């Protein structure tokens, strides 16, 4: 079978779409028309784009396509959460999750097949990295979810928020993640506000500084420890970019983007990072800064040696952080009955052992798994 050489229009931001249509001999405004059909009306059929000329539609069908990942499995949680396993390659898949809440609907999307960051409490990280997703594969998740969730341009918006918190480290795929985010925030794209598109990072400092200059998404940082010694174990990228450098990049982002705050994600692991001293240390680290802490109860996965902190420990930790002068909330676990909760997304990537984990933890005084 001959390879399909048509351009996937989901790979193009507005500038790319304008260049594409101009290359076809059309006026640049045709790009805006195309984007509205694709994103605002969730239409993938060129023949249905009735305000485009018939000849233009015919040529589009010959040279372009709107191609999204295939749904392999769709699962529904008892709490309303939905998870999809999506095929992007032969034998390779990613996962995305939709979390409905009163007044909002959050879609958690993936940016890579697997992940190379090696965070020890994350199921995705234990699988290794296969490759980056293309811009089309990223936007295709949102486009597909809209269709799956019954999106209608005349009805209420189903997906109100998009978070890059699925499989992968978004800023390690900067070249494709940023154009995808731009389309999400584009008036002719998904038309989401900057506060409703969130990129989460484990701490790639150079890319954090770059994104502060180039786009205006909301920023979330996977912190998970209040000191370098512990974070070196839990989030190994910290050895390259320690907490001081990470926080400097966060405050630079706030200044450049005039952002309200940075959200710091903190997964609570029983006996590892959930002690009172850790809470006080975290509060000292962030006090007086434009920071919010999102505390996440650990979601177990097969093979992990970590345990979820007890409810009383979670509440104590939150209260101590708040008492220390920092805004802190606890994220309610959603979708854990279908392995759709934070840290549980796996997809299908080559398995890889994490035997070094036990050695790292045992080398640290006072830490047990």
C-alpha positions in Angstrom: 0.0 0.0 0.0 1.3 3.4 -1.0 2.0 5.7 2.0 -0.5 8.6 2.5 1.4 11.7 1.6 -1.4 14.2 2.3 -0.8 16.9 4.9 -2.5 16.3 8.2 -4.1 19.7 8.9 -4.0 19.0 12.7 -0.2 19.4 12.4 -0.6 23.1 11.5 -1.1 26.1 13.8 -2.6 29.2 12.2 0.6 30.4 10.6 1.2 27.0 9.2 -2.4 26.7 7.9 -2.1 30.1 6.2 1.1 29.0 4.5 -0.6 25.8 3.4 -3.6 27.4 1.8 -1.5 30.2 0.2 0.6 27.4 -1.3 -2.6 26.1 -2.8 -3.2 29.5 -4.5 -5.9 30.6 -1.9 -6.2 33.7 0.2 -4.9 33.5 3.8 -8.4 34.0 5.3 -9.2 30.5 4.0 -7.0 29.2 6.8 -9.3 30.8 9.4 -12.3 29.2 7.7 -10.7 25.8 7.8 -9.7 26.1 11.4 -13.2 27.0 12.5 -14.6 24.0 10.7 -12.0 21.7 12.1 -11.9 22.9 15.7 -15.1 24.9 16.4 -17.4 22.5 14.6 -15.3 19.3 15.0 -15.7 18.6 11.3 -13.4 16.2 9.5 -15.2 16.1 6.1 -14.1 18.7 3.6 -17.3 18.3 1.7 -19.2 19.5 4.7 -17.3 22.8 4.7 -19.9 24.6 2.7 -18.5 28.1 2.7 -15.4 26.8 0.8 -15.6 26.6 -2.9 -16.2 23.2 -4.5 -12.9 23.3 -6.3 -11.0 24.2 -3.2 -12.8 21.4 -1.3 -11.8 18.9 -4.0 -8.2 19.9 -4.0 -8.2 19.8 -0.2 -9.4 16.2 -0.3 -6.5 15.4 -2.7 -3.7 17.1 -0.7 -4.9 17.2 2.9 -6.5 15.1 5.6 -7.7 15.3 9.2 -6.4 12.2 10.8 -6.6 11.3 14.5 -5.5 8.3 16.6 -7.7 5.2 16.6 -9.7 4.3 19.7 -8.7 0.8 20.9 -10.4 0.8 24.3 -12.8 3.2 26.0 -13.5 2.8 29.7 -16.0 4.5 32.0 -15.3 5.0 35.7 -18.0 4.8 38.4 -17.3 8.5 39.2 -17.9 9.6 35.5 -14.2 9.7 34.5 -13.5 8.3 31.0 -10.3 6.9 29.7 -9.3 6.1 26.1 -6.5 3.9 24.9 -5.5 5.3 21.5 -3.3 3.7 18.8 -0.7 6.0 17.3 1.6 3.3 15.9 1.4 -0.3 15.1 1.6 -1.9 18.6 2.0 1.4 20.3 -0.7 3.4 22.2 -1.2 6.4 24.4 -3.9 7.1 27.0 -6.0 10.2 27.6 -8.6 10.9 30.4 -11.6 13.1 30.7 -12.6 14.3 34.2 -16.1 15.8 34.5 -16.8 18.2 37.4 -19.5 20.7 38.2 -19.1 23.6 35.8 -16.0 22.2 34.0 -14.6 19.3 32.1 -10.9 18.6 32.1 -9.2 16.6 29.4 -5.8 15.2 30.4 -3.7 14.5 27.2 -0.4 12.8 26.5 2.6 14.4 24.7 4.9 11.4 24.3 4.8 7.6 23.9 6.2 6.8 27.4 8.5 9.0 29.3 12.2 9.3 29.9 12.1 11.4 33.1 12.2 8.3 35.3 10.1 9.8 38.2 10.0 6.8 40.5 6.3 7.1 41.6 4.9 7.3 38.0 3.7 4.2 36.1 4.4 5.9 32.7 8.0 6.6 33.6 8.7 3.0 34.4 7.9 2.1 30.8 10.7 4.2 29.1 10.4 6.5 26.2 9.5 5.4 22.7 9.1 8.8 20.8 7.5 12.2 20.8 4.0 12.7 19.6 3.4 14.9 16.6 1.4 18.1 16.9 -1.4 16.3 15.0 -1.3 13.4 17.5 -1.6 15.8 20.4 -4.4 17.9 18.9 -6.0 14.8 17.6 -6.7 13.7 21.2 -8.7 16.8 21.9 -10.5 16.7 18.5 -11.4 13.0 19.1 -12.5 13.6 22.7 -14.9 16.3 21.5 -16.4 13.9 19.1 -16.6 11.1 21.6 -18.2 13.3 24.2 -20.9 14.5 21.9 -19.6 18.0 21.3 -21.9 20.4 19.4 -21.0 23.9 18.3 -24.5 25.0 19.3 -24.4 23.4 22.8 -22.4 23.9 25.9 -18.6 23.3 25.7 -17.9 19.8 27.1 -14.1 20.2 27.4 -13.4 23.5 29.2 -9.8 22.7 30.3 -6.9 20.9 28.7 -3.9 19.7 30.8 -0.7 18.2 29.5 -0.5 15.8 32.4 -0.9 12.5 30.6 1.9 10.3 29.3 5.3 12.0 28.7 7.2 15.2 29.7 5.6 18.0 27.6 8.6 20.3 27.5 10.8 17.4 26.2 8.6 17.6 23.2 8.6 21.4 23.0 8.6 21.6 19.2 5.2 19.9 18.9 3.6 20.8 22.2 3.8 24.6 21.8 2.1 24.7 18.4 -0.6 22.4 19.7 -1.2 24.7 22.7 -1.3 27.7 20.4 -4.2 26.1 18.4 -6.0 25.3 21.7 -5.9 29.0 22.6 -6.5 30.4 19.1 -9.7 32.2 18.5 -10.2 30.1 15.4 -9.0 27.0 17.1 -10.4 25.6 20.3 -10.7 29.1 21.7 -9.6 28.2 25.3 -8.3 30.9 27.6 -4.6 30.7 28.7 -5.7 29.8 32.2 -7.5 26.7 30.8 -4.5 25.2 29.0 -1.9 23.9 31.4 1.5 22.5 30.6 3.0 20.4 33.4 6.7 19.8 33.7 9.0 17.8 35.9 11.5 20.7 35.7 13.2 21.2 32.4 14.6 24.6 33.3 15.8 25.8 29.9 12.5 25.0 28.2 10.6 26.6 31.1 12.5 29.9 30.5 11.9 29.6 26.8 8.1 29.0 27.1 8.0 32.1 29.3 9.1 34.1 26.3 7.2 32.4 23.6 3.7 31.4 24.8 1.2 32.1 27.5 -0.1 28.7 28.8 -0.6 28.1 32.5 2.4 26.4 34.1 2.3 23.5 36.6 5.5 22.0 38.1 5.9 18.5 39.5 7.8 19.2 42.6 7.1 16.3 45.0 9.9 17.1 47.4 11.0 20.2 49.4 14.7 19.6 49.2 17.3 18.5 46.6 18.3 15.3 48.5 14.8 13.8 48.3 13.9 15.2 44.9 17.0 13.7 43.4 15.5 10.3 44.2 11.9 11.0 43.3 12.5 13.3 40.3 15.9 12.5 38.8 16.0 15.5 36.5 16.6 17.5 39.7 20.2 16.4 39.6 20.6 18.5 36.4 18.2 21.3 37.5 18.1 21.6 41.3 15.2 23.2 43.1 16.8 26.7 43.3 17.2 26.8 39.5 13.7 25.4 39.1 12.1 28.0 41.3 14.1 30.8 39.6 12.6 29.7 36.3 9.1 29.6 37.8 9.3 33.2 39.1 10.8 34.3 35.7 7.7 32.7 34.0 5.4 34.6 36.4 7.2 37.9 35.7 7.3 37.5 31.9 3.7 36.2 31.5 2.2 38.4 34.3 0.7 35.1 35.6 -1.1 34.9 38.9 0.8 31.9 40.1 2.5 28.6 39.4 0.9 25.4 40.6 3.2 22.9 42.3 2.1 19.3 42.2 3.1 17.2 45.1 2.3 13.5 45.2 2.1 12.3 48.8 4.0 9.0 49.5 3.6 7.2 52.8 6.7 7.7 54.9 8.7 9.2 52.1 7.7 12.8 51.6 4.6 13.2 53.8 6.1 14.0 57.2 5.5 17.2 59.1 9.1 18.4 58.5 8.5 18.0 54.8 5.4 20.2 55.0 7.1 22.9 57.0 10.1 22.8 54.6 7.7 23.1 51.6 6.0 26.1 53.2 9.3 27.8 53.8 10.3 27.2 50.2 7.2 28.8 48.7 6.1 31.3 51.3 5.6 34.8 49.9 5.8 33.6 46.3 3.0 33.4 43.7 2.6 29.7 44.3 -0.2 27.2 44.9 0.3 23.6 46.0 -1.8 20.8 44.7 -1.4 17.8 47.0 -2.1 14.5 45.2 -2.7 11.2 47.1 -0.5 8.5 45.5 -2.3 6.2 43.1 -0.7 2.7 43.2 0.2 0.7 40.2 1.5 -2.9 39.8 5.1 -3.3 40.9 5.4 -0.1 42.9 6.9 -0.2 46.4 5.2 3.1 47.4 2.0 3.4 49.4 -0.6 6.1 49.5 -0.4 8.3 52.6 -3.1 7.9 55.2 -6.0 10.5 55.1 -4.9 11.8 58.5 -1.4 12.4 57.1 -2.7 14.1 54.0 -4.9 16.4 56.0 -2.0 17.2 58.5 0.3 18.0 55.6 -2.2 20.3 54.0 -2.9 22.1 57.2 0.8 22.6 58.0 1.5 24.1 54.5 -1.5 26.4 54.8 -0.4 27.4 58.3 3.0 28.1 56.8 1.4 30.8 54.6 1.0 28.9 51.3 -2.2 28.0 49.5 -2.7 24.2 49.4 -5.5 21.9 48.3 -5.9 18.2 48.0 -6.8 16.8 44.5 -9.6 14.3 44.8 -8.6 11.0 43.2 -10.7 10.3 40.1 -10.8 7.2 37.9 -8.6 5.0 39.9 -11.0 2.0 39.3 -10.0 2.2 35.6 -6.3 3.1 36.2 -7.0 6.6 35.0 -5.8 8.5 38.1 -2.7 10.7 38.2 0.5 8.6 37.7 -1.3 5.5 36.4 -1.3 6.0 32.6 0.8 3.5 30.7 -0.4 2.9 27.2 1.7 0.2 25.4 5.4 0.9 25.4 8.3 -1.4 25.9 8.7 -2.4 29.5 11.8 -1.4 31.4 13.0 -2.4 34.8 13.4 0.2 37.6 15.7 -1.8 39.8 17.7 1.3 40.7 14.8 2.7 42.7 15.4 0.5 45.8 19.0 1.4 45.8 18.3 5.1 45.7 15.8 5.0 48.5 17.8 2.7 50.8 20.8 5.1 50.5 18.7 7.9 52.1 18.5 8.0 55.9 15.0 8.0 57.3 13.2 7.1 54.1 11.3 3.9 53.6 9.2 2.7 50.6 
